[in-house]
Amino acid sequence: MDVKQIQRLEPELVAYLCEFDDCFGRVEHTRHLRTYIRGQVSDLHRKSMEPIADAAGRKPRDLQNFLALHQWDESRMRDTVAHIVARDHAHPCSIGILDPDESRFVWLWGPTNIARQHHPTLLPNGHILLFDNGQSASQIIELDPLTNAVVWRYAPLKGFYSESAGSVQRLPNGNTLITESDPGVVFEVTPDGDTVWRYVNPLTTADGLRQTIWRMTRFDPQELHFLDQPTPR
């Protein structure tokens, strides 16, 4: 790309840099960053601190101090980059593992085998558990990302379906808690697919439709410390 082509990207570049405003403690630091980046993509013959600052009407010392002395939130910056990559480059019918240090996906699965999925969760054994919403019937999938093999699947013949949401939780006893969000139903199944517990939301809308359940999570009583507190009278 020549200089004119690069300069035409300035509005997009400024918008991209604005994504990182929260990574700096003060407003002037974000301005220094934009000044420095603009200088690097400009047609300046020398792209050191002094000519970049002079061209922007700023003090060279301020720009030098920004790069040499001022600190920014590196962790938040990595998280922001990861969010941008996942938002702008991920497929809505796929899941992936993102390396935040390199800002790239190191593993992808989909989109031909899942659709509008929700709640992918990394299990202690290294497998990934997810709620695959599907096009007309939903299923629960546990897969091994090292081999891309589906090691467990819950897709009963009678079927269940949630179009726009859903969640899944592997319980300590090996069972799986499934939130069928849209119809407002939650149920627990064994590894063999037998239903051992079922909950139907009793609340309804003004139209008489059962209210949805976005996500249900089961907690061990020991995790709920407020249960040990005396009940106020």
C-alpha positions as a Markdown table, in Angstrom:
| # | Residue | x | y | z |
|---|---|---|---|---|
| 1 | Met | 0.0 | 0.0 | 0.0 |
| 2 | Asp | 1.2 | 3.5 | -0.8 |
| 3 | Val | 0.9 | 6.5 | 1.6 |
| 4 | Lys | -2.3 | 7.8 | 0.1 |
| 5 | Gln | -4.0 | 4.4 | 0.5 |
| 6 | Ile | -2.9 | 4.2 | 4.1 |
| 7 | Gln | -4.1 | 7.7 | 4.8 |
| 8 | Arg | -7.5 | 6.8 | 3.5 |
| 9 | Leu | -7.7 | 4.2 | 6.3 |
| 10 | Glu | -7.4 | 6.9 | 9.0 |
| 11 | Pro | -11.1 | 7.0 | 10.0 |
| 12 | Glu | -11.1 | 3.2 | 10.5 |
| 13 | Leu | -7.7 | 3.4 | 12.3 |
| 14 | Val | -9.0 | 6.1 | 14.7 |
| 15 | Ala | -12.2 | 4.0 | 15.4 |
| 16 | Tyr | -9.9 | 1.0 | 16.1 |
| 17 | Leu | -7.7 | 2.9 | 18.5 |
| 18 | Cys | -10.8 | 4.1 | 20.3 |
| 19 | Glu | -11.5 | 0.5 | 21.3 |
| 20 | Phe | -8.4 | 0.8 | 23.6 |
| 21 | Asp | -9.4 | 4.0 | 25.5 |
| 22 | Asp | -10.1 | 2.1 | 28.7 |
| 23 | Cys | -6.5 | 0.7 | 28.7 |
| 24 | Phe | -5.1 | 4.2 | 29.6 |
| 25 | Gly | -5.4 | 6.0 | 32.8 |
| 26 | Arg | -5.7 | 9.5 | 31.3 |
| 27 | Val | -7.3 | 11.0 | 28.2 |
| 28 | Glu | -4.1 | 12.7 | 27.0 |
| 29 | His | -2.5 | 9.3 | 26.9 |
| 30 | Thr | -5.0 | 8.1 | 24.4 |
| 31 | Arg | -4.3 | 11.2 | 22.3 |
| 32 | His | -0.6 | 10.5 | 22.4 |
| 33 | Leu | -1.2 | 7.0 | 21.1 |
| 34 | Arg | -3.3 | 8.3 | 18.2 |
| 35 | Thr | -0.6 | 10.9 | 17.4 |
| 36 | Tyr | 2.1 | 8.3 | 17.4 |
| 37 | Ile | 0.2 | 5.8 | 15.2 |
| 38 | Arg | -0.8 | 8.5 | 12.7 |
| 39 | Gly | 2.8 | 9.6 | 12.5 |
| 40 | Gln | 3.9 | 6.0 | 11.7 |
| 41 | Val | 1.4 | 5.7 | 8.8 |
| 42 | Ser | 2.1 | 9.3 | 7.5 |
| 43 | Asp | 4.4 | 10.4 | 4.6 |
| 44 | Leu | 6.9 | 11.9 | 7.0 |
| 45 | His | 10.5 | 11.2 | 5.9 |
| 46 | Arg | 11.6 | 10.6 | 9.4 |
| 47 | Lys | 9.2 | 8.9 | 11.8 |
| 48 | Ser | 10.9 | 9.5 | 15.1 |
| 49 | Met | 9.3 | 11.3 | 18.1 |
| 50 | Glu | 10.3 | 14.9 | 17.1 |
| 51 | Pro | 9.0 | 15.0 | 13.5 |
| 52 | Ile | 5.8 | 13.2 | 14.5 |
| 53 | Ala | 5.2 | 15.6 | 17.4 |
| 54 | Asp | 6.0 | 18.6 | 15.3 |
| 55 | Ala | 3.7 | 17.6 | 12.5 |
| 56 | Ala | 0.9 | 17.1 | 15.1 |
| 57 | Gly | 1.5 | 20.4 | 16.9 |
| 58 | Arg | 2.6 | 18.6 | 20.1 |
| 59 | Lys | 5.6 | 18.8 | 22.3 |
| 60 | Pro | 8.2 | 16.1 | 21.5 |
| 61 | Arg | 8.9 | 15.6 | 25.1 |
| 62 | Asp | 5.3 | 14.7 | 25.9 |
| 63 | Leu | 5.3 | 12.0 | 23.2 |
| 64 | Gln | 8.7 | 10.7 | 24.4 |
| 65 | Asn | 7.4 | 10.5 | 28.0 |
| 66 | Phe | 4.3 | 8.7 | 26.8 |
| 67 | Leu | 6.3 | 5.9 | 25.2 |
| 68 | Ala | 9.1 | 5.7 | 27.7 |
| 69 | Leu | 7.5 | 6.4 | 31.1 |
| 70 | His | 3.7 | 6.1 | 31.1 |
| 71 | Gln | 2.2 | 2.7 | 31.7 |
| 72 | Trp | -1.0 | 1.2 | 30.3 |
| 73 | Asp | -3.1 | -1.8 | 31.3 |
| 74 | Glu | -1.4 | -4.5 | 29.3 |
| 75 | Ser | -3.8 | -7.2 | 30.6 |
| 76 | Arg | -6.9 | -5.2 | 29.6 |
| 77 | Met | -5.3 | -4.4 | 26.2 |
| 78 | Arg | -4.8 | -8.1 | 25.5 |
| 79 | Asp | -8.4 | -8.8 | 26.5 |
| 80 | Thr | -9.6 | -6.0 | 24.2 |
| 81 | Val | -7.6 | -7.5 | 21.3 |
| 82 | Ala | -9.0 | -10.9 | 22.0 |
| 83 | His | -12.6 | -9.5 | 22.1 |
| 84 | Ile | -12.1 | -7.7 | 18.8 |
| 85 | Val | -10.7 | -10.8 | 17.0 |
| 86 | Ala | -13.6 | -12.9 | 18.4 |
| 87 | Arg | -16.2 | -10.3 | 17.5 |
| 88 | Asp | -15.0 | -9.5 | 14.0 |
| 89 | His | -13.6 | -12.7 | 12.8 |
| 90 | Ala | -15.5 | -15.6 | 14.4 |
| 91 | His | -18.3 | -17.4 | 12.7 |
| 92 | Pro | -21.7 | -17.4 | 14.5 |
| 93 | Cys | -22.0 | -21.1 | 14.0 |
| 94 | Ser | -18.5 | -22.1 | 15.3 |
| 95 | Ile | -16.5 | -22.2 | 18.5 |
| 96 | Gly | -12.8 | -21.6 | 18.9 |
| 97 | Ile | -9.9 | -21.2 | 21.3 |
| 98 | Leu | -8.2 | -17.9 | 21.1 |
| 99 | Asp | -4.5 | -17.2 | 22.0 |
| 100 | Pro | -4.7 | -13.7 | 23.6 |
| 101 | Asp | -0.9 | -13.2 | 23.3 |
| 102 | Glu | -0.9 | -13.8 | 19.5 |
| 103 | Ser | -4.5 | -12.6 | 19.0 |
| 104 | Arg | -5.4 | -15.5 | 16.8 |
| 105 | Phe | -7.5 | -18.6 | 16.9 |
| 106 | Val | -5.4 | -21.8 | 17.6 |
| 107 | Trp | -8.4 | -24.1 | 17.3 |
| 108 | Leu | -11.8 | -23.9 | 15.5 |
| 109 | Trp | -14.7 | -26.2 | 15.2 |
| 110 | Gly | -17.7 | -25.5 | 12.9 |
| 111 | Pro | -19.6 | -24.1 | 11.2 |
| 112 | Thr | -20.9 | -27.2 | 9.3 |
| 113 | Asn | -21.5 | -29.3 | 12.3 |
| 114 | Ile | -23.2 | -26.9 | 14.8 |
| 115 | Ala | -25.7 | -24.0 | 14.5 |
| 116 | Arg | -26.3 | -21.0 | 16.8 |
| 117 | Gln | -24.6 | -22.8 | 19.7 |
| 118 | His | -24.3 | -21.5 | 23.2 |
| 119 | His | -22.3 | -21.9 | 26.4 |
| 120 | Pro | -19.2 | -23.8 | 25.3 |
| 121 | Thr | -17.4 | -24.9 | 28.5 |
| 122 | Leu | -13.9 | -26.3 | 29.0 |
| 123 | Leu | -14.2 | -29.4 | 31.3 |
| 124 | Pro | -11.5 | -30.5 | 33.7 |
| 125 | Asn | -10.6 | -33.4 | 31.3 |
| 126 | Gly | -9.9 | -31.0 | 28.5 |
| 127 | His | -13.0 | -31.7 | 26.6 |
| 128 | Ile | -15.5 | -29.0 | 25.5 |
| 129 | Leu | -19.2 | -29.2 | 26.4 |
| 130 | Leu | -21.7 | -27.1 | 24.5 |
| 131 | Phe | -25.4 | -26.5 | 23.8 |
| 132 | Asp | -25.9 | -26.9 | 20.1 |
| 133 | Asn | -29.2 | -25.1 | 19.3 |
| 134 | Gly | -29.5 | -26.5 | 15.8 |
| 135 | Gln | -31.9 | -25.5 | 13.1 |
| 136 | Ser | -35.0 | -27.5 | 14.2 |
| 137 | Ala | -33.7 | -29.7 | 17.1 |
| 138 | Ser | -31.1 | -29.1 | 19.7 |
| 139 | Gln | -28.4 | -31.4 | 21.1 |
| 140 | Ile | -25.7 | -31.4 | 23.8 |
| 141 | Ile | -22.2 | -32.2 | 22.5 |
| 142 | Glu | -19.0 | -33.1 | 24.4 |
| 143 | Leu | -16.0 | -33.1 | 22.1 |
| 144 | Asp | -12.2 | -33.6 | 22.4 |
| 145 | Pro | -10.5 | -30.6 | 20.8 |
| 146 | Leu | -7.3 | -32.5 | 20.3 |
| 147 | Thr | -9.0 | -35.0 | 18.0 |
| 148 | Asn | -12.2 | -33.1 | 17.1 |
| 149 | Ala | -14.1 | -36.3 | 18.0 |
| 150 | Val | -17.5 | -36.1 | 19.6 |
| 151 | Val | -17.1 | -38.3 | 22.7 |
| 152 | Trp | -20.6 | -37.8 | 24.1 |
| 153 | Arg | -23.9 | -36.6 | 22.7 |
| 154 | Tyr | -27.4 | -36.1 | 24.0 |
| 155 | Ala | -29.9 | -35.9 | 21.2 |
| 156 | Pro | -33.0 | -37.9 | 22.2 |
| 157 | Leu | -35.4 | -39.1 | 19.5 |
| 158 | Lys | -38.3 | -37.2 | 21.0 |
| 159 | Gly | -36.1 | -34.1 | 20.8 |
| 160 | Phe | -35.9 | -30.8 | 22.6 |
| 161 | Tyr | -35.3 | -27.4 | 21.0 |
| 162 | Ser | -34.3 | -23.9 | 22.0 |
| 163 | Glu | -33.8 | -21.5 | 19.0 |
| 164 | Ser | -32.2 | -18.4 | 20.6 |
| 165 | Ala | -30.5 | -19.5 | 23.8 |
| 166 | Gly | -29.5 | -22.5 | 26.0 |
| 167 | Ser | -26.9 | -23.6 | 28.5 |
| 168 | Val | -25.4 | -26.8 | 29.8 |
| 169 | Gln | -23.5 | -27.7 | 33.0 |
| 170 | Arg | -21.6 | -30.9 | 33.8 |
| 171 | Leu | -22.3 | -31.8 | 37.4 |
| 172 | Pro | -19.8 | -33.4 | 39.9 |
| 173 | Asn | -21.8 | -36.7 | 39.8 |
| 174 | Gly | -21.2 | -37.0 | 36.0 |
| 175 | Asn | -24.8 | -36.0 | 35.1 |
| 176 | Thr | -25.5 | -33.0 | 32.8 |
| 177 | Leu | -27.8 | -30.1 | 33.6 |
| 178 | Ile | -29.5 | -28.7 | 30.5 |
| 179 | Thr | -31.3 | -25.4 | 30.2 |
| 180 | Glu | -33.8 | -25.5 | 27.3 |
| 181 | Ser | -34.1 | -21.7 | 27.5 |
| 182 | Asp | -36.9 | -20.7 | 25.1 |
| 183 | Pro | -39.6 | -23.1 | 26.4 |
| 184 | Gly | -38.5 | -22.5 | 30.0 |
| 185 | Val | -37.5 | -26.0 | 30.8 |
| 186 | Val | -34.5 | -27.4 | 32.7 |
| 187 | Phe | -33.6 | -31.1 | 33.1 |
| 188 | Glu | -30.8 | -33.3 | 34.3 |
| 189 | Val | -29.7 | -36.4 | 32.4 |
| 190 | Thr | -27.3 | -39.2 | 33.2 |
| 191 | Pro | -24.4 | -40.2 | 30.9 |
| 192 | Asp | -26.8 | -42.8 | 29.5 |
| 193 | Gly | -29.3 | -40.1 | 28.6 |
| 194 | Asp | -31.9 | -40.9 | 31.3 |
| 195 | Thr | -33.8 | -37.9 | 32.7 |
| 196 | Val | -33.6 | -37.9 | 36.5 |
| 197 | Trp | -34.8 | -34.4 | 37.3 |
| 198 | Arg | -37.0 | -31.9 | 35.4 |
| 199 | Tyr | -38.2 | -28.3 | 36.1 |
| 200 | Val | -40.8 | -26.3 | 34.2 |
| 201 | Asn | -41.0 | -22.6 | 34.7 |
| 202 | Pro | -44.4 | -21.9 | 36.3 |
| 203 | Leu | -44.3 | -18.2 | 35.3 |
| 204 | Thr | -46.1 | -17.1 | 32.2 |
| 205 | Thr | -46.3 | -13.9 | 30.1 |
| 206 | Ala | -49.3 | -11.8 | 29.6 |
| 207 | Asp | -50.0 | -13.8 | 26.5 |
| 208 | Gly | -50.1 | -17.0 | 28.5 |
| 209 | Leu | -46.7 | -18.2 | 27.2 |
| 210 | Arg | -44.2 | -19.8 | 29.6 |
| 211 | Gln | -41.4 | -17.5 | 30.4 |
| 212 | Thr | -37.9 | -18.3 | 29.2 |
| 213 | Ile | -35.0 | -19.4 | 31.5 |
| 214 | Trp | -31.7 | -17.9 | 30.2 |
| 215 | Arg | -29.5 | -20.2 | 32.3 |
| 216 | Met | -29.8 | -22.4 | 35.4 |
| 217 | Thr | -26.7 | -23.3 | 37.4 |
| 218 | Arg | -26.5 | -25.8 | 40.2 |
| 219 | Phe | -24.3 | -24.9 | 43.2 |
| 220 | Asp | -23.0 | -27.1 | 45.9 |
| 221 | Pro | -24.4 | -25.9 | 49.2 |
| 222 | Gln | -20.8 | -25.4 | 50.5 |
| 223 | Glu | -20.3 | -22.7 | 47.7 |
| 224 | Leu | -23.2 | -20.7 | 49.1 |
| 225 | His | -21.7 | -19.1 | 52.2 |
| 226 | Phe | -24.8 | -17.1 | 52.9 |
| 227 | Leu | -26.6 | -20.3 | 53.9 |
| 228 | Asp | -24.4 | -20.4 | 57.0 |
| 229 | Gln | -25.5 | -17.0 | 58.1 |
| 230 | Pro | -28.3 | -16.8 | 60.8 |
| 231 | Thr | -31.7 | -16.0 | 59.4 |
| 232 | Pro | -32.8 | -12.4 | 60.4 |
| 233 | Arg | -35.9 | -12.3 | 62.5 |
